[in-house]
Amino acid sequence: MHAVRSRGWRGVVIHFRGCSGEPNRLPRAYHSGDSAEIDWVLRRIARCGAPIYAVGVSLGANALLKWLGERGTEAAHSVQRAAAISAPFDLMAAGNALDCGFNLLYTRHFLRSMRRKSLAKLALHPGLYQAAAVARTRTLRAFDDLVTAPLHGYANTDDYWTRASSKPLLRHIAVQTLLINAQNDPFLPRNALPSAAEVSASVSLEFPDEGGHVGFVSGPFPGTLDWLPQRVLQYFWR
């Protein structure tokens, strides 16, 4: 947003349900394939009449790409260009990677917040799931099987991770879209990154060797975070 303001552009930061500092009032929450929510938000912002450039990050990047693929040429009515940063295109590969080895450190961090929010939701909507079972979850697979999948119309984790993945839809994207993923991203194995043959001609792939998950630190130690916003805005401006 600092880089956006420095160019004299207006910017909007979108918070998924329950991520803005206040609880979501409905039983549902947010999930990696929530393209319907992306559609509502972008259509709402499009009413301002100005050109819109959309950036999705991590989970939001997957949801944005899924929306772009589902909408095809229709998406151009809402956005001029798009960028997706560190998207977990293949949720099965990402979920399996996060549930083993060193990556369990990230998973434990996520689950602390996810369990807390899910248990708080039970106070407003009793009976959605079993509190004791939520408290026992130790992997993303277990949590998604118990909470995320049933709350959002999926049969189980495998169904959710398969149908919510954006990778199969990348070949249908018609809006000019930049994908930036580091090959050392701990959230997604490099062999799960899409190839040029798996995306449409409207999609540009940039997969640097390093950058981690939404890191992309550049310059001498301790480094800066300037590269990513400048690269994205450069892509939008050309």
Beta strands, then each sheet from edge to edge (+ up, - down):
strand 1: 53-57
strand 2: 81-85
strand 3: 176-180
strand 4: 203-206
sheet 1: 1+ 2+ 3+ 4+
end
